[in-house]
Structure formats: C-alpha cells, structure tokens
C-alpha cells in the first residue's frame, strides 16, 4: 500500500510540474502555480514560511518522502532506477554513507549561495536541474507537436491550435548542461539508484538531518527476519544493512520497495514502540499507515497571444541582433541585479512561461542559467506579469500590472547612425507611436530647421525600459534604439 501511494503521488507531481514547464499558454500556471513553491530550496530563498514549515513537519513525521513524491528530479531518478531494475533484479547492496563527498558538497553549495555565485547554485539545485531538462529538451518537442496540430487544424479552417516559435535565444549552453545532467543522472540511477540524491544533492543532505528524527520509520522485526537480503538488494538508497538489521534513515526516502520485497513481513513502516518486557519485542501488526492527500486536476481552454510574424509575402525580414548592453536587463519584480543573483536558482520556469519571448538564459558565466531580457523577438508588455507569478524562489517577486507600468528596469538609448529617417531619408516614428508610457517624442534632427528629418528624443526619467521601441524599430539588423539596463529598479 505504501509503495502504491508513493507511486501515485509521484506520478501526479511529475506530470504536473512537467506540464508547468512545457505549457506556453498559461493554463498550467492557472491551476498549478502553488506546486513549485513547495520545492525546499525555492521556499527557503523566497522565505516562504508556510511552505518551509509544511516540509519540515512532513519530514519529521514521515521521513524523507519529499525526495520521492515532491522533488521532480528525485522522481526522475526513480524512473531511471526502475528501468535498471527491469534489466537486472536485486541489483543493489548496502553501502555506507559517503560523508567525504556529501558534506563538502553541501558546504560548497552554502558558500556559493552566500557569495552569490549563481552558476554553482544552479548546477547543484535539484529543481533547477529538472527545470533545465524540461525547458530546453521537452518544451521544444511540445511546441513542435503543437505546430504540427496547428498545421492540420489550419487546413481544416480551425483555430483550435496556433503556431508558436520553438527556438529560444541563448538556449544552446543551457541545453548542453541539461543533456549532460540528464545523462549523468540516468547513468548513476541506472547503476546505483539514488547516488546523486544521497551524495550530491544539497537539499537531500539538509533533509537528512531531519529525517533521522522522523516519527514514522521503516523498522525491522528481528524475530521474523531470515536474513535473505532481499530488502538490501531492492533498496535504491543502499541504506538497509540486513546483517545488522539497521536502516540509515538519513538516506531512506520511504519508497516502499523494501516492504514489498520482504517475503516474511519482517519490515514495517511505523512509529517507535516502547519495550513491554526486558526482552526485545516488536508488534506483529502488519497494518500500514497511509498518507492523506486530496488532489484535483482540472483543464481549461488555452488562451494565449499570437506572436506569429507576418511579412506580408513581400520580402524576407532580416532577424535582429541583440545589442551589447553595459548592464543586463532583469524583469520587473526582480528589484535589482543583486537580488536576482542571490535568489535565482536558474530553474528556467520564467523563461518557459514568458509569452513574449523576452526572457532567455544569460551569457555571463557567473550566472549563465539565470534569466536575462532582450527584445529581438518581443517586448515586455506592461499588462503581462506572468514571470513574477511563477517564480518560486523570490528572485522575481509578484508585481501588479499597475505597478509594473511605473517600474523602471532601464532606459532607451538612441543610436543615430542606425536611424532610418537619417540613413534612408524616410519618415518613421515607430518608437514614439508604440511607446506605452509616452517617453519618446519625435523632434527635428536639426533644431534650427523644422523641415529636417524627425528623430526620436527619449525622456529617460519617464522611460520604463519595456523594449517596445527596440522591438518595433524597423532598422535591421541593429535597432536604432535599444534599452540599457539598471542595476537597481526604481519607480517613475
């Protein structure tokens, strides 16, 4: 019963979190936005006290079930381990805790977290590792499948599906990291079960301190045990020593495999019992405690903005090239570059959820997997705050639409040599017409000649850095106007 409950809950969690990362319509976020906030590291960085208390109490009562039913990377390890078990049964054996690796990795992780070295934090954080795998490897496949259906629907004059862009700029490095992570994880889980979870993962190490004191534990009945070793041979965490009838509770994730494999009922999942006589005695009650969880999954019609580019069939539109910004742009709600660096775990959820294709992985090696903004494929619409709603770590804090319209993340800069009225001698004014806050006006290029070509003048105090001017500028490949980021955001 315990294993069945664990498998059901783990399956629901994995499907829901994967859907959150691959979905581009916002439907999954509408129903499941609470799920990423239950991830331990993200709740800690966001100072989500309710989620942290829930996870601490959960661990103190049930043990490290977080790693087997809530953490998506832990569940993914179980899938690979299951494949390994099908290839060869009874493949595991007891091994001692690898302290010389486990605790130094945790120390390095904490030091990187305090020092703001985001690249190390993002590589070791389990939820972020799964997010990179889902965003860079699974979401493109999901989008391609959607586009195939959109093509079929278009032939039938149906609008049930619509075409979406499949490529995300700057995703190559993150994709390579995701592939390497997936391969290493698969090999370790295939060969040795939960090696990554119990030797490298910092979240697992932190929870191991609490799980030692859990109320419910897997316990031996020495009178029933026949030392057949099946429990040790089926333990993915390699934490059961059948010879001494002991379980390393710091590594046990309460998967239930040992309970199922035991043919003599010598293992039970129950609280500690007091000794009734001077002789060791264990209750023979074989009833198992089950978890209480109610989950409801609803679906709704997808609603999203159509970002399809149309060139009118007249000419091929040359792609824009991203400008070299002196200061990277961070999303409204992130408060500052420092706050982003110290809180972001690089899970890529905001990148996968951005409907305007503004967010993409950064190129700075110190924070290579943290999101940055650029406006070649779209601009940051004032009415959109989805990234701030999905961030579970507090790197992008929730921001209201009206507050976003008055939050300055950067300011526009005009590049004279690229401006079409001066280079081609034609009227333009796209930047001024589409500026949502009226921070740009067209003025004569020659102040003494009203008949001279009109060029944009930027009111930096009013500009919020949304990038509408940069995105809609017709100059190619370099825009005549671009947005320079601010280290600290401010209200205008």
N, C-alpha and C positions, 0 to 999 in steps of 0.2 A: 504493500500500500504506500509506504514512504517513497519508494522509487517512482511509482506511478505518478504520485502527486508532484514530485520534483520534476519529472519529465514534462508533465502538462504545463506547469508554471513556467519552466524554462523555455518551452516551445512558444508559448504565448508572448513571453518577454522578447525573445529573439525576433519573432515575426514583427512585433510592434515597433521595436527600435530600428530594425532594418527598414521598415516602411517609412519611418520618420526621415531617414537619411536619403532614401531614393525618391520619395514623393516630392514633386515640384509644384503641386497645386495648392498646398497649404491645408489639404483635407486632413492629413495625418496629424498635423500640429493642432488642429482644432480639437481633436479628441485625446491626443496622447502627449501633450506638451509637458505634463507632470512627470512622465517617465524618466527623462534624462536628469531631472532634478533629484532623483533617488540614487544617482551614482555618487559614491562616497567622496572621491576627491573633488568633484564639482560642487557638491553640497558644502564641503569644507571651505573651498575658496570663495563661494558665494555667501558664506556664513549663514547657511540655511539651517537654523537651529532645529526646526521641527523635523526635517529630513535626517539630520545627524542623530537626534535623539531616537528616532524610529529605528535607524540602522544599528545603533549601539544596543538598544533594548532587544532588537531582533537577534543580534549575535549573542548577547548574554543569556537569552532564553534558549535559542535553537542551535547555536554554534555558527560556523561559517557558511550558512546557507546563502548568504549574499553572493558568494563566488559561484554558486551553482544554479541560482534562479534569477538573479538580478543583473549581474555583470555580463554583458554580451560577449566579451572576449573569453570569459570563463566557460560560457555555454558553448562557444565555438570550439574550445579545446575539447569539451566532452564529445562533440560530434566527430572530431578527428580521432579521438581516443576510441570511440565506438567502432569506427572503421578499422582501427588497428586490432581491436578485439575480435572482429569478424575474420580478420586474416589469420590470427592465431590466438586461441583461447588461453586463459590462465597465464598471461604473458608478464604480469607484474610481480614484484617481490619487495619485501620490506627494505628500506634504506634509511639511514639516519638523516636528521636534518642537516642541510648544508649551510651551516652558520657562517662559514668563512666567506660565502658569496651573498647570502641573504641579507645580512645586516649591513655590510658595506654598501650594497646597492641602495638600501633604504637611506643610509647616511648621505650618499652622493645625491640622491633624489631630493632630500630635505635641503641640502646645501644649495642645490641648483634652484629650488623653489624660492629660498630666501634671497639668493643673489640675483634672481630674475633671469637666469639662463634658460630661456624657454625651450630651446631645442632639446635639451636633456630631459626636461619635464615631459615634453610631448612624446618623446620616444618611449618613455617608461610608463606613462599613464595608460591603463588598460582600456578605458572607454574611448580615449582619443585614438588608440591604435585601431580599435574596431571601426571608429568613425572614418578614418582614412581609408580602410579597406572598403567600406560600404560606399563612400562618396566617390572615390577615384576608380573603383573597379566595378561596382554593381550599378551605381546610378547611370553611367553611360549606357549600359546594356538595357536598363529600364527605359531610358529615353529613346533608344533606337527601336525597341519594341513598340513604344507608343507611336513613334513616327511611321512605322510600318502600318499600324492600325489606322493612323490618320490618313495615310495614302489610300488605303482601301475605302475608308469612310468618304473621302473626298470624291472618289469615283462614283459613289452611291448618293452624292449630294447630301451627305450627312455631316453634321458638325459635332458629333459625339466626341471626337478627338481632334487635337490641333498639333501642328508641328512645333517642336522646341529645339533649341540649339543643344547639341550634345557635347561640344568641346568647352572646357573651362580653361582660360588662360593661366599660365604658370603652374599647371597641374602635373607636369612631367616629373619633377623631382619628388613630389608627394606620392605620385603613382609608383615610382621606383621604390620608395620607402615602404609603401603599402604592400607591394609584391614581396619584398624581402621579409617583411614582418609576417605575412601570411605563410610564406614557405618555411621560415624558421619555426613558427608556431605549429604548423602541420607536422613537421618532422619530429619536433620534441613531443607533441601529443601522441603521434603515431607510435613512437618508440617507447616513451616513458610516461605517458599520461600527463599529469599536471606539473611537469618540471618547471615550466615558465611561471605558473601560478604560485608555486611554493618556493621558488628560489630567486626570481627576478622581480615579480610584481610588487611594488611598494604598498599598494592597497591591501593585498593579501597578507603582507608581513604585519601591517598595522592591525588588521583584524585578528591576526593570530594571537596577539596579546590578550584580546578579549575572549576569544573562543576557548581558551584554557579554562575559563571560569564559567562556561555556559551551564545552564541548568539541565538541559537535555543532552545526553551524550550516547554514543554507541558504546555498549558495555558488554563484557564477557561474562558468561556463566561457566566457570571452570569445571563444574560437575558434568556439564553437557558436552564440553569441547572435546573433540577426538584428535586434535592437532593435525587435521587433514590439510591445512594450509590454504584452502580454497579462498578464505577471506583475504589473505595477503596477496594471493595471485590475482585477485579481481579488484584490488584497491588502486585506483588511478593515482592517488596521492602518495602511495607507498608508505603509508603511515601506520599500518597494522603489523605488529610483531606477534605472530601466533604462538611462538615459542614461549614468550613471557606473558602472553595474554594481556598485552597493553596496546593502547591506541594513542598516537601523538595527536592530541586534539588541536594543536596549533596548525596542523596541516589538513585535518579532516574537514571536508566540505559537505558532509552529510548527504552524499549522493545516493546512498541506499544500496549500492552494488554488493557490499559485503553481507548485508542482511539477506539479500536474495540468494546469494551463492552458498550461504551456510545451510547444510542439509540436516543439521542436528538441533537447530533452534538455540545455539549457544550464544548468539549475538542478539541484543535487543537495544532499541533506542528509547531510553527512559531516564528519569532523574535518578540521582544517587539515593540509595536506600540505606537506612541505618541497620546495623547488625542486630538481630534479635537475640542471638546467643553468642557465646565465646567463639563458636565455630563459624567460619565464613559461610554465609548462606545468601543465596540470591533468589528473588521471587521467580517463579516459573510462569508467571502470567505473560502470555505471548501477544497480548494486545498492544497495538502500536498507536502512538498519538499522531494525529494528523494536523496539518495546518489549516487555518481558516482564511480563506481568501475569496472574495467575490469580484469578478471582472466582467465587464460588459464591453463588447466591441460593436460599434455602430459604423455604418458607412454613409456617406453623403455624396451628392453630385459634386464633381470637381469644378472649381471656379478659379480661373487664373487669367492673367493678362496675356494677350497675344503679342509676343515680341518679334514676330516674323518681319524680316527685312524685305522690302519691295523696291526694286529699282525701276519699275515701270517698263521693263523689257527694252530700254533704250541703250543702256551701257552697263558694263560691269563696274560695280562700286568698289574702289580700292579700300582695303582694310586700313584702319587707323593704327598708328604705332604709339604705344604708351610713352608719355613724356618722362624725362628724368626728374623726378620730384626731389627737392632737397630734404623735405620732411614727408614721410609716408602719411597717407590718409587713414584714419581709423574711424569706424562707424559712429554715428550719433548714439550716445548712450554709453560709449566706452570711456568717456570723461577725459582721458589723456592717453598718450602713448605708454606712459609708465604703468597706468592701471591695466592696460591691455597686456603688457608684457608680464606683469606679475600675477594675473589671474587666468589668462587664456591657456587652455591645455591643448589647443590645436586639434579639436575633435572634428572640425570641418562641417559641423551641423549648420552653422550660419551660412557657409559657402553653398551647401546643397539646397538651403531654403531660400536664398536670395532670388526673387523673381525677376530682378532687373540685370542679373549677371554683372553686378558691380563688385561683389566680394570674390576674391581669389587668394590662394596661398601666397604668402610673401616670398621674397627672394633673398632676404637677409639671413645669413647662416645662423645667427644667434636666435632668430625667431622664424625659421623658414616655414614652419607649418601654421603659424598664426595668420589670420586673415588680414589682408590689406585691401584698399579700394582703388579702382581705376575705372575710367569711363569710356573705354573703346566700344563696349557692347551695350551700354545703357547708362542711366544716371540714377542717383539716389533720390527717389521720388519722396517728396515731403509727406505724402499720405501713407507711405509704407514703413512699418516698424517691425517687420517680421523677425529680423535678426535679433533684435533686443528681446523679443518674446521667447525665442527658442534657446538662447544661451543659458546653460545650466550652471556656469562657473562664476557668474558675476562680472565677466570681462566686458560684456555689453549689457548694461543694466536696462530694465524696462523703461521705455520713454513714450510719452503720449504724442499723438500726432501734432497737437498744437505746440508742444514744447520742441519737437523736432524742427519745426519751421523757424524757430528762433535760436537754434543751436548752431554755432559757427564751428565747423570742423576744419575749415580752411578758407582761402580766398582766391578769386580768379586773377590770373595774370595774363595780360595781352601781349602777344608776340607779333610785333609789327611786320616782320619780313614774311609771315605766312598769311596775312590777312588778304582775303580775296578782293575787296574794293581797291586795294593798292597794287596787288600783283596782277589782277585780271581786268581791272577797271570796270567792275560791275557792282551794282548795289547788292547789299546782303542784309545785315541786321538780324540774322537768325538768333544770335546770342541774346540780344536785347529783347526780342519778341518773346522768347521762351523762358526768360529768367523768372522763376516763380515768386521772387521777392522784390523784383524791380530794382536790382542793384546795378544794372547796366543800362546806359543810355548811349545813343549814337550822336557823336559830335563831329564837326568838320575836322578833317585831318590837318588843315591849315586854319588856325584860329582867325586869321585876317581875311579868309576867303570863304564865304558862305557857300559857294558853288563847288568847293573841293569835295573829294570823296569823304563820305561819313564813315567813321570808325568807332569802335566801342570804347567807352570810358567806364571803368569799374569803380564803384563805391565800395571800397574794402570794408568799411565799417558796417555795411548793410549785407554784404555777401555772406551766405552760409556755407558755401563750398559744396553744393549739391551736385555740381558737374553737368547740369543741363546744357550750359553754354559750350562746354568742352565736347560733349557727346554730339550735339546738334550742329556743331561748326562744320561747314561743308569742305573746309580745307583738308586735303589729303597729301601724304599720309600723316603729316603732323598738323594738329589743330592750331589755329591762330590764337586760341585762348585755352588755358589749362588751369587746373586748380592746384595750388600749393598747400600742403597740409599744415596744421598747427599742432604743436606738441601738447598743448592743453586746450581743451574746448572751452568756449565761453558763450554767454547769452548775448544776443544782439537786439 
